[in-house]
Amino acid sequence: MQSKSKSLLTKVISGSLLATVVTVAASTAVSAAEEGPTASDVQAVLDNVWILIAAVLVIFMQAGFALVEAGLTRGKNVANIFMKNLMDFAIGALLFFAVGYAIAFGGNFTGIGRFLGGDGWFLAGDGVFTYGNLDKFTFFTFQVAFAATAATIVSGAMAERTKFKSYVLFSAVISAIIYPIVVRWQWGGGWLFQLDTPFHDFAGSALVHMTGGVAAAVGAKLLGPRIGKYDSNGKPRAIPGHSIPFAILGCFILLVGWYGFNPGSWLGADPVIGKIAVNTTLAGAAGALVAMLVTWKRSGKPDVAMTGNGLLAGLVGVTAGCWAVNGLGAIVIGALAGVIVVFSVIFFDRIRIDDPVGAVSVHGVCGAFGTLAVGLFSATEVDGVVKKGLFYGGGADQLVSQIIGVVSIAAFVLITTTILFSVLKATVGLRVSEQEEREGLDTHEHGVPGYTKD
């Protein structure tokens, strides 16, 4: 009897011990769960949230472009301007989703993959490139905003005399094919990225802005100048825009959007985005100030529209090197861009490339300059990655890579857009009739004026 009691006691104690162990283990698991996500989980969420916010800021730049272009052109074409900007985003988003993203970021990075991708059509599958903690859908949303920007740059240079259906076809091709191929060469891990000293275009002075600027120059040249732009002696005449407030409000919206454009291109929520934002601010401010001073000196009056373009020129110029330069370098780049844009606008007027808003100069010329400036003014070393230009103790290697990138991208865009616009001109036509141009594109192309008299 005592033996049985002892045995029973042992079982009770053993059972109690096992229950205690199970309870403690369960309690530990619950405690671990209650501690919440790890630091890496939190960082991943922050990265994705920040890039989505940056994407929204870049998409909002479409409103800025529309206002700048509408403000610097005549009121009879304002609805047409806004319609083109709207379609740049709508068509661009759909085609970049279907094919453009795959060309830019899909597949491997050897052989033909050094020049264009071929996987991830319609964003399907896992063969599409992304970055760090970013989900592919977040990364796509950020990249599609840039694709729309490249197309929209062309709208202003071809304003007031382009057939809407021709422009829509152009916008489709640049968003689906031309721009994605350029992106593949560097951001997509292609041949420019694989140079011994990689070509550096942090946020797109060349890949986005120069691409749009070169395409704009080709389109404006093949269209010819607007009626009344040149007198009988071939001297350019000013054709004032209908709303300077529109134009400058648009410049401010673009400035706000640039804080998504440049800091967002770090592709993560990291303290370094503050430095990028400061460099963006300094370059834009220097560009606006210097452009104002140059026009004031030349004409005796500070030109409002050109000062706005100076702001944009400084922003475009620093976009390639906004991570790699210091504050002084950003100011120098912005100031030089502010000078360049004024004389570039004058130059293109004189060679009869009629660009109503200065898009070729702001985006094309200053985009090329800013990309080359990386090889001169870079002064950064982070995690073993060295970017030092000639003026900061670097060799010529980075400058050579920048030259290779600028020349290659400009040549590719020049050739492809010349072919595209030539085909459009020979088939559906590029330019509206003289009557349509004189009376305005709003009523003739869209059936309703942008402004009514009531």
N, C-alpha and C positions, 0 to 999 in steps of 0.2 A: 504493500500500500504506500509506504513512504517512497519506495523506488518509483512507483507510478506518478506520485505527486511531484517528485523531483523532475521526472521526465517532462511532465506537463508544464512545470515552471520554466524549464529550459526552452520549450517550444514557444511559450508566451514571450519570454525575453527575446528570443531570436526573431520572432515575428514583429515585435515592437521595434527592434533594431532595424530590420529591413524596411519597415514602414517609415521610420525616421529618415533613413538614407534616401528613400524615394521622395519623401516630402522635401528634404533639403535640396535634392537635385532639381525637383520641379520648381522650388522657390528660386533657386539660382537661375534657372532658365527664364523664369518670368522677370526676375530682376534685370537680366541681360537684355531682355526684350524691351523692358521699360526704359532702359538707358537711351534708346533711340538709335538713329542711323550713325554710322561712322563718319569721321572727318572727310573721307574720300567721297562718301555718299552726298554729304552736304555740298562739297565742292562741285560735284557733278551737277547738282540741281542749280547751284548759283551760276555755273557756266552756261547752262542751257537757258535759264531765265534772262541773264544779261544779253546773250546773243539774240534772243527773240526781241528784246527791247531795242537793241541796236538795229535789227532788221526793220522794225517799225519806223525808227528814225530815218533810215535810208529810204524806205518806201515813201515816207512823208516828203522827201526831197522832190518827188514828182510834182507835188503842189508848188514847190519853189521854182522849179524849172518852168512850169506852166505860167506862173505869174511873171517871171523875168521875161520870157519870150513874148507873152501877150503885151506886157507893158512897153516893151521896146519896139513893138510893131503897131500897125494902125488898127483902130477900133473895128473896121469892117471885116477883120480876119480873126477876131478874138475867139469866137466859137470854134473855128477851125484849129487854132492853136491848142485849145483845151482838149478838143476831141483827139488830136494826135497824141498828146501826152497820156490821155486815158487809154488809148489803144496800145501805146508802147508797153504799158504795164499789163493790160489784159492779154494781149497776144503773146507778149514776151513770157509771161508766167506760164501759160499753157504749153508753149513750145519748148521752153527751157525744162519743164517737167517731163515732156515726152522724149526729147532727144538731147537738148543742150547740156543738161547736167551729166548725162552719160558720156558725152564727148569730152567734157571738161574734166571729169573726175572718175570715170569708170575704167575698169580693167587694170591690166598691169602697166608697168612703166618702162618696158624694154621694147626694142624693135619699133614697130609702128606706134606702139603705146607711148613713145617719147613725144609724139606729135599730136595724137588724138586718141581718146578713149573709145571703148566699145562695149560697155557693160553697164547694167543698171537702167535700161530704158524704162521710162515711166516710173522711175525710182524704185523698181522692183529688185528683189534679191539682196544679197549681202556683198556683191562685188563692186560697190560704189565707195569711193574714198570719203572719209570724214576726218575729223580731227579731234584728238584728245578725248574729252568727256562728252563731246557733242553727239547727240542723236542725229541720224541722217536727215530726219525731217526738220530739225532745227537748223542744221547746216544748209540744207536746201533753201529754206526760207530766207536765210541771210544772203546766200549767193544769188538767188533770183532777183533780189532787190538791186544788186549790182548790174545784172544783165539788163534790167529795165533802164538803168541810168545810162549805160553805154548807148542804147538806142535813142533815148530822148535827146541827147546832146545834138544829134543831127537835125532835129526838128526846127530849132531856131535858125540855123544857117540856111535852111531851105524854105523859110517862111514866106508867105504871101504870094507864092506863084506855083506851088507844087500840087499836082493832082492827088487827092486824098487816097484813091485806090492804089496808086503807085507807091505812096509813102507807106501804106499798110503792108504791101508786099515786101518792101525794103526792110521794114521793122521786123517782119517775120523771119527773114533770112539772116539778118545780123544776130537776132536773139537765138536762133536755132543752130546756126553753123559758124558764122565768122567769129563772133565774140567767144563762144565756147572753145574754139580751137586755140585762140590766143591765150585764154585762161589755162588751157591744158599745158602750155609750154612752161609755165612757171608755177602758179598756184596748184595746178593739177599734177605736179611732180615730173613734168616733161623736160625737154632738152635744155632749156634755159636754166632750170633749177639744177640740172645735172652738170653744168659747167664746173671746171676745177675751182673757180671762184664763182659761186652761184650768183646769177643775176638777181638783184634785189629790188622788188617793187612791193613794198609792204602792203599798201592799201589801194593801189591801182592808178598812179599817175599815168603810166603807160598802158597797162592792160585795160583799164576802163576809159580814162579821159582821153589819152592820145588816140586810142582806137576810135572813139566817137568823133574826135576832132579831125582825124584824117578822112574818115568817111564823110564828115560834114563838108570838108574842102572839096572832095570829089563831087558830091552832089550839087553844091553851089556852083562849081565850075561848069558842069554839064548842063545845068539849068539856064545859066546866064543871069545877068543882073535884072533887077526889077525895072519896070517901066519908069523912067524919070530919074533913075539913079545917077546917070551921067549926062552932062550937057553936050552940046554939039561938038565941043572940042575934046570930049572924052574925060573931062574933069569931074571927079565924084562930087555929088551933092548930098547933103544930109537929108534923110527922110525921117523926121522925128517920130518917135513912138507916141502912143496915145495916152500913156499913164506912167509917169515916173514913180508915183506911189506904189503901183503894182510891182514895178521892177525892183524897187528897193525892199519892199516887203518880201518879195521872192528871194532876194539875196539873204535876208535875215533867216528865212525858213531854211534855205540851203545851209547857212552857217550852223543852225541847230542840228540839221540832219547830219552834218559832217562829224558830229560827236558820236554818231553811230558808225559812220563810215570808217573813220580812222581808229578810235579806241576799240570799236567792235572787231576790227581786223586782227586783234591779238587773239581772238577766238577763245577767250576765257575771262572769268572774273578774277582779276589779278591787280595788285597795286600799281603795276607798270602802266595801266591804262591812264592813270593820272598824268604821268609824264607825256604820254602821247596827246592827251587833251590839251596840255599846256602848249606843246609845240604847234598844235593845230591853231590854237588861239593866237599865238604870237605871229605866225606866218600870215594868217588872214588879216590881222590888224596892220601889220607892216605893209602888206600889199595894198590895202585900201588907202593908207596914209600916203605912200609914195606915189600911187597913181593920181591921187588928188593933187599933190604938189607938182607933178610933171605937167598935168593939164593946166593947172593954174599958171605955171611959168610959161607955157606955150601960148595960151589964149588970153591970159589975163583974168580968167574966171575958173573957179574950181568946178569941173564938170561932174555932175551928180551920177549920171549913168556910168561913166568911165570909172568913177570911184567905186561904184558897186562891182564893176567887172574887176577892178583891182583887188577887192576883197576875195572874189572867187578865184582869181589868178594865184593869189598867195596860198589859198587853200589847196588848189590843184597842185601847185608846185611842191608843197611839203608832204603831200599824200604818200609819195614813194618812200620818203625817208623819215616819216614822223616818229618812228621808233628809234632809228639809227642816229639821228642828229641830236645835239643839245639845244638849249634855248637860243643861244647866240646863232647857231647854224640855222635854226628855224626862222629867225628874224632876217638873216641875210638872204635866205632863199625866198621868203615872202617879199622882201623889198625889191630884189632883182626881178621877180615875177611881175611886180607892180609896174616896173619900168618897161619890161618886155611887152606886156599886153598892150600898152598904149601905142608903141611904135609898130607892133605887129598888126593891129587893127588898121593903122594908116597904110601899111605896106599892102595888105590884101585889098583894100579899097583901090589903091593905085594900079594893081595888076588885074582889076576888074573881076575879082571874086567877091561878089556882093553877099556879105554875111550880116544880116540885119541886127543880130544880137551879139556879135563878136565871139561866137562859139568856137570857131576855128582857132582863134588866138588864145582864148581863155583855156580851152581844154586841150587842143592839139599842140600848140607851140609851148605853152607853159607846162603841159604834161610831159613833153619831151625834155624840156629844161629841168624840171624837178627830178626826173628819173636820172638824168646825167649828174645832177647835183649830189646824188648819193655818193658817187665816186670822188667828190670833192670835199664834202662837209660831214661825212659820217664820223662819229666819235663815240662808238658804243662797243662795249664788250660785256656780254651776259652769258653765263653758263658755258663759257668756252667759245661762244660764237662771237667772232671779231668782225666788226664793220668799221673800218677806219679809212677815210678818204685822204686825198693828197695833202689837204691843209691840216690834217691832224696826225701826221706821221705815218700815214699808210703809203703803200706802194701804188703803182698804176694798175694793179690787177683788177681791183673793183671797178675802176673807171672803164677799163677795157670791156669788162663784162656788161657794164651799163650801156656802152656804145653798141655792142653786139645786139643787146636786147632791143634798144630803141630802133635801130636800123632795120632789124628783122621784122619787128611788129609793124612798123610803119610801111615797109615794103609789101608785106602780106596784105594788110588792110587796103593799101592803095590799089594793088592789083585786083583783089577780089571785089572791092566795091566799084571799081571802074567797070569791070565785067558786068556786075549786077545792074548798075545804073544804066549802062549802055544797052543791055537787053531790055530793061524796062522802057527806055526811051524809044527803042525800035519797035516795041510791041504795043503796050498799053499807053505809052506816052508819059512824059514826066511833067510837062508844063501845061497849065490851064490856058485857055484862049485869052487874047488881049482884053476882050469885053469882060470876061470873068475876073481877070486880075484887076481891072479898073473899078469894077463894081463891088468887088469883095468876095472872098471865098465862102463867107458864112451863108449867104443866101443861095449861091450857085452850087456849092458842094453839099450843104446840109439842110437847105430849105427854110432856114430861119436865121434872122440876124442875132448876133451876140447881144446887142443892145436894142431896145425898142424906144420909141419916142414918148410913149405914154408914161 
